[in-house]
Amino acid sequence: MKIIEKDNKTYYQCEECEHIYETEELANKCEVWCKEHKSCNLEIVKESIKVKNKTNFKQIILGILIGGILVFILSNFVTPLLSKKSQKDSAGFIESRQIDKSLVSQIVNQVLPSKGFQTKLVFGNTVKKMIACGVIDLEKMKKLYNGKIPEYIQNLIADQ
Protein backbone atom coordinates (compact mmCIF):
# COMPACT_ATOMS: atom_id res chain seq x y z
CA MET A 1 0.00 0.00 0.00
CA LYS A 2 1.21 3.47 -0.88
CA ILE A 3 0.66 6.56 1.27
CA ILE A 4 -0.19 9.79 -0.56
CA GLU A 5 -0.08 13.28 0.95
CA LYS A 6 -2.23 15.87 -0.82
CA ASP A 7 -3.69 19.17 0.41
CA ASN A 8 -2.53 18.42 3.98
CA LYS A 9 -4.50 15.17 3.95
CA THR A 10 -3.29 11.56 3.93
CA TYR A 11 -4.69 9.06 1.44
CA TYR A 12 -3.90 5.39 0.88
CA GLN A 13 -3.48 3.73 -2.50
CA CYS A 14 -3.86 0.07 -3.46
CA GLU A 15 -0.67 -0.75 -5.35
CA GLU A 16 -2.43 -3.42 -7.40
CA CYS A 17 -5.26 -1.41 -8.99
CA GLU A 18 -4.13 2.10 -7.94
CA HIS A 19 -7.48 3.10 -6.41
CA ILE A 20 -7.12 5.68 -3.63
CA TYR A 21 -8.93 5.52 -0.28
CA GLU A 22 -9.39 7.80 2.71
CA THR A 23 -8.61 5.00 5.18
CA GLU A 24 -5.73 2.59 5.42
CA GLU A 25 -8.17 -0.20 6.23
CA LEU A 26 -10.00 0.14 2.89
CA ALA A 27 -6.74 0.34 0.91
CA ASN A 28 -5.46 -2.83 2.62
CA LYS A 29 -8.78 -4.60 2.01
CA CYS A 30 -8.62 -3.60 -1.67
CA GLU A 31 -5.01 -4.71 -2.08
CA VAL A 32 -5.64 -8.10 -0.46
CA TRP A 33 -8.65 -8.68 -2.73
CA CYS A 34 -6.78 -7.57 -5.86
CA LYS A 35 -3.80 -9.83 -5.15
CA GLU A 36 -5.96 -12.84 -4.38
CA HIS A 37 -8.51 -12.51 -7.19
CA LYS A 38 -6.53 -10.58 -9.84
CA SER A 39 -9.53 -8.22 -10.12
CA CYS A 40 -11.30 -5.45 -8.24
CA ASN A 41 -14.24 -5.85 -5.88
CA LEU A 42 -17.00 -3.35 -6.75
CA GLU A 43 -18.13 -3.14 -3.11
CA ILE A 44 -14.63 -2.00 -2.10
CA VAL A 45 -13.95 0.18 -5.16
CA LYS A 46 -17.14 2.19 -4.69
CA GLU A 47 -15.51 3.59 -1.53
CA SER A 48 -12.44 4.84 -3.42
CA ILE A 49 -11.80 8.56 -3.84
CA LYS A 50 -11.95 8.28 -7.65
CA VAL A 51 -15.38 6.68 -7.55
CA LYS A 52 -16.80 8.79 -4.74
CA ASN A 53 -15.56 12.15 -6.03
CA LYS A 54 -15.09 11.83 -9.78
CA THR A 55 -17.26 9.04 -11.08
CA ASN A 56 -20.86 8.24 -10.36
CA PHE A 57 -20.91 4.58 -9.30
CA LYS A 58 -24.29 4.18 -11.01
CA GLN A 59 -22.61 5.12 -14.30
CA ILE A 60 -20.13 2.28 -13.87
CA ILE A 61 -22.95 -0.21 -13.33
CA LEU A 62 -24.86 1.29 -16.27
CA GLY A 63 -21.79 0.87 -18.50
CA ILE A 64 -21.46 -2.77 -17.47
CA LEU A 65 -25.17 -3.36 -18.15
CA ILE A 66 -25.00 -1.67 -21.57
CA GLY A 67 -21.98 -3.81 -22.46
CA GLY A 68 -23.84 -6.95 -21.38
CA ILE A 69 -26.89 -6.00 -23.41
CA LEU A 70 -24.75 -5.36 -26.51
CA VAL A 71 -23.05 -8.75 -26.10
CA PHE A 72 -26.47 -10.40 -25.72
CA ILE A 73 -27.86 -8.68 -28.83
CA LEU A 74 -24.81 -9.45 -30.93
CA SER A 75 -24.58 -13.08 -29.84
CA ASN A 76 -28.29 -13.82 -30.19
CA PHE A 77 -29.31 -11.80 -33.22
CA VAL A 78 -26.39 -10.69 -35.36
CA THR A 79 -24.21 -13.82 -35.06
CA PRO A 80 -27.00 -16.21 -36.18
CA LEU A 81 -27.61 -14.01 -39.23
CA LEU A 82 -23.95 -14.32 -40.14
CA SER A 83 -23.94 -18.07 -39.57
CA LYS A 84 -23.62 -20.15 -42.73
CA LYS A 85 -25.20 -23.28 -41.19
CA SER A 86 -27.79 -25.13 -43.21
CA GLN A 87 -31.28 -25.77 -41.89
CA LYS A 88 -33.94 -28.31 -42.72
CA ASP A 89 -37.20 -26.88 -43.97
CA SER A 90 -40.62 -28.28 -42.97
CA ALA A 91 -40.38 -31.03 -45.60
CA GLY A 92 -37.01 -32.17 -44.26
CA PHE A 93 -34.97 -30.81 -47.17
CA ILE A 94 -31.76 -29.00 -46.39
CA GLU A 95 -31.83 -25.40 -47.49
CA SER A 96 -28.90 -23.03 -47.52
CA ARG A 97 -29.35 -19.91 -45.41
CA GLN A 98 -28.79 -16.80 -47.46
CA ILE A 99 -27.29 -13.80 -45.71
CA ASP A 100 -28.95 -10.50 -46.44
CA LYS A 101 -25.98 -8.18 -45.89
CA SER A 102 -28.13 -5.06 -46.04
CA LEU A 103 -30.30 -6.44 -43.21
CA VAL A 104 -27.22 -7.20 -41.12
CA SER A 105 -25.91 -3.70 -41.83
CA GLN A 106 -29.24 -2.16 -40.76
CA ILE A 107 -29.23 -4.12 -37.50
CA VAL A 108 -25.63 -3.18 -36.72
CA ASN A 109 -26.36 0.50 -37.45
CA GLN A 110 -29.37 0.44 -35.13
CA VAL A 111 -27.48 -1.27 -32.29
CA LEU A 112 -24.08 0.40 -32.59
CA PRO A 113 -24.00 4.18 -33.17
CA SER A 114 -21.70 5.12 -36.06
CA LYS A 115 -19.86 7.72 -33.98
CA GLY A 116 -19.70 5.48 -30.91
CA PHE A 117 -20.65 6.78 -27.50
CA GLN A 118 -18.83 8.36 -24.59
CA THR A 119 -18.80 6.95 -21.07
CA LYS A 120 -17.03 7.99 -17.92
CA LEU A 121 -15.57 4.51 -17.43
CA VAL A 122 -11.88 4.48 -16.56
CA PHE A 123 -10.01 1.31 -17.45
CA GLY A 124 -6.61 2.41 -16.14
CA ASN A 125 -4.23 -0.52 -16.49
CA THR A 126 -7.00 -3.17 -16.46
CA VAL A 127 -6.26 -4.34 -20.01
CA LYS A 128 -2.55 -4.69 -19.20
CA LYS A 129 -3.44 -6.78 -16.14
CA MET A 130 -5.82 -8.93 -18.21
CA ILE A 131 -2.99 -9.62 -20.66
CA ALA A 132 -0.56 -10.36 -17.81
CA CYS A 133 -3.06 -12.79 -16.23
CA GLY A 134 -3.76 -14.53 -19.52
CA VAL A 135 -7.37 -13.38 -19.82
CA ILE A 136 -6.47 -11.68 -23.10
CA ASP A 137 -4.02 -13.45 -25.41
CA LEU A 138 -2.01 -10.67 -27.04
CA GLU A 139 -0.77 -12.90 -29.87
CA LYS A 140 -4.33 -13.95 -30.77
CA MET A 141 -5.39 -10.31 -30.65
CA LYS A 142 -2.60 -9.42 -33.09
CA LYS A 143 -3.76 -12.20 -35.41
CA LEU A 144 -7.37 -11.03 -35.11
CA TYR A 145 -6.39 -7.56 -36.33
CA ASN A 146 -3.84 -8.89 -38.86
CA GLY A 147 -1.08 -7.14 -36.94
CA LYS A 148 -2.84 -3.75 -37.24
CA ILE A 149 -4.31 -3.30 -33.76
CA PRO A 150 -6.44 -0.12 -33.57
CA GLU A 151 -4.80 2.86 -31.86
CA TYR A 152 -7.28 2.96 -28.98
CA ILE A 153 -6.39 -0.63 -28.09
CA GLN A 154 -2.66 0.02 -28.54
CA ASN A 155 -2.95 2.84 -26.00
CA LEU A 156 -4.49 0.43 -23.48
CA ILE A 157 -1.79 -2.21 -23.94
CA ALA A 158 1.24 0.08 -24.19
CA ASP A 159 4.34 -1.26 -22.38
CA GLN A 160 3.33 -4.91 -22.96
Residue pairs with C-beta under 8 A, 6 or more apart in sequence:
1 12
1 13
1 14
1 15
1 24
1 27
1 28
1 31
2 12
2 13
2 15
3 10
3 11
3 12
3 13
4 10
4 11
4 12
4 13
4 20
5 11
11 20
11 21
11 22
11 49
12 20
12 21
12 22
12 23
12 24
12 26
12 27
12 28
13 19
13 20
13 21
13 27
14 20
14 21
14 27
14 30
14 31
14 34
15 31
16 30
16 31
16 34
16 35
17 30
17 34
17 40
17 45
17 124
18 124
18 125
19 27
19 30
19 40
19 45
19 48
19 49
19 50
19 51
20 27
20 48
20 49
20 50
21 27
21 30
21 47
21 48
21 49
22 49
26 44
26 47
26 48
29 44
30 40
30 41
30 44
30 45
30 48
33 39
33 40
33 41
33 44
34 40
38 129
38 133
42 60
45 51
46 52
46 57
50 122
51 57
51 60
55 120
55 122
56 120
59 119
59 120
59 121
60 121
63 119
63 120
63 121
70 111
70 112
73 111
74 111
77 107
78 104
78 107
78 108
78 111
81 99
81 100
81 103
81 104
81 107
82 99
82 104
83 97
84 97
84 99
85 97
86 94
86 95
86 96
86 97
87 94
87 95
87 97
88 94
88 95
89 95
123 156
127 136
127 153
127 156
127 157
128 156
128 157
128 159
128 160
130 136
131 138
131 157
131 160
132 160
138 157
138 160
141 149
141 153
142 149
145 153
149 157
